[in-house]
Amino acid sequence: MKRSLFLFCFSLLAIYAVSQNATRRTSTVVSTTPAPTTVTESSPQESSIVVSPVVDQVYTGVACTPELTIRDGNTTLVKDRDYTINYINNVNVGTATITIIGKGNYRDIKEIKFNILAKPIGSLMINPINDQTFRNALISPDILIKDGAKVLVRDTDYTLTFANNFNVGTASVTITGKGNYKDTKVMNFRIVAKSMSGRNTPSSRPIQRPTQRPTTPQTTSK
């Protein structure tokens, strides 16, 4: 009886051990199901439209409207048929903007920028300074500067710095560009001595000359 019970228990243990081994083998099997693939959409082809860069422009006093060359592959686009142009801030020194607006077979807009550079003050017409007469005070004569027909304005377009402008001798003035103008230019002028005779000041009294009495011929009696 005991022997039969022992064999029965041993059989149960053997069955349990076999079932546990089978479970372990099943859990270590690598799945052969393929992982899902992620499809990345390709970016659209880059535009073949190329706009030529705009070189820096020098201030002229009028609107800067540089022409553009726009190509679509080997085809050169035609202004007002394929696109239109608007300019912004294109007069004074600074950064100007060109807005290209598609037309006809083209759409959307594109902006490009270009620089407007200051004009050298030395390239302008500057009137020479006449001799100045000593006046016992600092002498700061006005200067006429023109850019074409435009007369420049002091402290807006340029500043003046004087040196040695009190006593007789050679004085100088440094013209420094400002705003739409740049660089400096030095000009000299003479301060001449003041006349002690007062010839530079007209007299308020007329000059009187002495008058001579007419002579009467004398007669002699014989």
C-alpha positions in Angstrom: 0.0 0.0 0.0 2.8 2.4 0.9 4.7 1.5 -2.1 1.7 2.2 -4.4 1.2 5.6 -2.8 4.8 6.4 -3.2 4.8 5.6 -6.9 1.7 7.7 -7.4 3.2 10.7 -5.8 6.4 10.3 -7.8 4.4 10.2 -11.0 2.6 13.4 -10.1 6.0 15.2 -9.5 7.4 13.9 -12.8 4.3 15.2 -14.7 4.7 18.7 -13.0 8.4 18.9 -13.9 7.7 18.1 -17.5 5.0 20.7 -17.8 7.3 23.4 -16.3 10.1 22.7 -18.8 7.6 23.0 -21.7 6.4 26.4 -20.4 10.0 27.7 -20.2 10.8 26.6 -23.8 7.7 28.3 -25.1 8.5 31.6 -23.3 12.1 31.8 -24.8 10.9 31.3 -28.4 11.7 34.5 -30.5 8.7 35.8 -32.3 9.2 35.6 -36.1 6.4 38.1 -36.8 7.9 41.1 -38.6 7.8 44.5 -36.9 5.7 47.1 -38.5 7.7 49.5 -40.8 7.4 53.2 -40.6 7.1 54.9 -44.0 8.6 58.5 -44.2 7.2 60.6 -46.9 9.8 62.1 -49.1 10.1 66.0 -49.0 8.9 67.7 -52.1 11.5 68.5 -54.7 13.3 71.8 -54.1 12.3 74.7 -56.2 14.3 75.2 -59.4 13.6 78.9 -59.4 16.8 80.9 -58.8 16.9 84.7 -58.2 20.2 86.4 -58.9 21.6 88.3 -55.9 21.4 92.1 -55.9 24.8 93.9 -55.4 25.0 96.8 -53.0 23.8 100.2 -54.3 25.2 103.6 -53.5 22.8 106.4 -52.3 21.8 108.6 -55.2 18.9 110.6 -53.7 16.3 108.8 -55.8 14.7 105.4 -55.5 17.1 102.5 -56.2 15.3 99.9 -58.4 17.9 97.3 -59.4 16.7 94.8 -62.1 16.5 91.1 -61.2 17.2 88.0 -63.2 14.9 85.1 -62.3 15.3 81.7 -63.8 13.2 78.5 -63.7 15.7 76.0 -64.8 17.0 77.2 -68.1 14.1 79.5 -68.7 14.4 83.2 -67.8 11.2 84.6 -66.4 9.7 87.8 -67.8 8.7 90.7 -65.6 5.0 91.6 -65.6 4.2 88.3 -67.3 5.6 85.8 -64.8 6.0 88.1 -61.8 5.8 91.6 -60.5 8.1 93.5 -58.2 7.5 95.9 -55.3 10.3 97.9 -53.6 10.4 99.0 -50.0 12.8 101.4 -48.2 14.8 101.9 -51.3 15.8 105.6 -51.2 17.9 106.2 -48.1 20.9 104.4 -46.7 20.0 101.1 -45.0 18.5 97.8 -46.0 15.9 97.7 -48.8 13.5 95.0 -49.7 12.3 93.6 -53.0 9.0 91.6 -53.0 8.6 89.3 -55.9 5.0 88.3 -56.6 4.3 85.3 -58.8 1.9 85.8 -61.8 0.4 83.6 -64.5 2.1 80.2 -64.2 3.8 81.2 -60.9 2.4 81.9 -57.5 3.4 82.9 -54.0 5.8 85.6 -53.0 9.6 85.8 -52.3 11.5 88.6 -50.6 15.1 89.5 -51.1 17.1 92.3 -49.5 19.9 94.6 -50.6 22.0 97.3 -49.1 22.1 101.1 -49.9 25.4 102.5 -48.9 26.4 106.1 -48.0 27.9 108.3 -50.6 31.4 109.7 -50.0 31.3 113.4 -49.1 34.5 113.9 -51.1 32.7 113.1 -54.4 30.4 116.1 -54.1 30.8 119.7 -55.3 32.1 121.8 -52.5 32.5 125.5 -53.1 35.9 127.0 -52.0 36.0 129.3 -49.0 36.9 132.9 -49.6 39.5 134.7 -47.5 38.1 135.9 -44.1 39.1 139.1 -42.3 40.2 138.9 -38.7 37.3 139.9 -36.5 38.6 139.2 -33.0 36.3 136.2 -32.8 36.1 132.6 -34.0 35.4 132.5 -37.8 33.1 129.8 -39.0 32.0 130.5 -42.6 29.2 128.6 -44.2 30.0 126.1 -46.9 27.9 125.3 -49.9 27.9 121.6 -50.7 25.8 120.2 -53.5 25.0 116.6 -54.7 23.8 117.3 -58.2 21.0 119.8 -57.8 20.5 119.0 -54.1 21.9 121.4 -51.6 23.1 119.5 -48.5 21.9 120.6 -45.1 24.3 121.1 -42.3 23.9 118.8 -39.2 21.6 116.7 -41.4 23.9 115.6 -44.2 27.2 116.7 -42.7 28.9 118.4 -39.7 31.7 121.0 -39.7 34.7 121.1 -37.3 36.9 124.2 -37.4 40.5 124.6 -36.3 42.9 127.5 -36.0 40.0 129.9 -37.0 40.7 132.8 -34.7 43.9 134.6 -35.6 45.5 135.5 -38.9 46.9 132.6 -40.8 45.6 129.3 -42.3 42.4 127.9 -40.8 40.9 124.5 -41.6 37.5 122.9 -41.6 36.7 119.2 -41.5 33.6 118.2 -43.3 32.2 114.9 -42.0 29.4 113.1 -43.8 26.3 112.1 -41.9 23.1 110.1 -42.7 23.3 109.3 -46.4 26.9 110.6 -46.7 30.1 109.2 -45.3 33.9 110.0 -44.9 35.6 113.3 -44.2 37.1 116.1 -46.3 39.4 118.8 -45.0 39.4 122.3 -46.5 41.7 125.3 -45.7 41.0 129.0 -45.8 42.9 132.1 -45.0 42.3 134.7 -42.2 43.8 138.0 -43.3 44.7 140.9 -41.1 42.3 143.7 -40.5 43.1 147.1 -41.9 44.0 149.8 -39.4 42.9 152.6 -41.9 39.4 151.5 -41.8 39.3 151.1 -45.6 37.1 148.0 -45.1 34.4 150.3 -43.5 33.0 153.0 -45.8 33.1 156.6 -44.2 29.8 158.2 -43.3 31.1 161.7 -43.9 31.8 162.9 -47.4 35.4 164.0 -48.1 35.6 167.9 -48.4 38.3 169.4 -50.7 39.5 173.0 -50.2 38.1 175.5 -52.8 40.2 178.2 -54.5 38.9 181.7 -55.2 39.0 182.8 -58.8 41.8 185.2 -59.5 41.0 188.7 -61.0 43.5 190.1 -63.5 45.1 193.3 -62.2 45.5 196.4 -64.4 48.3 198.9 -64.2 48.0 202.5 -65.1 50.7 204.2 -67.0 
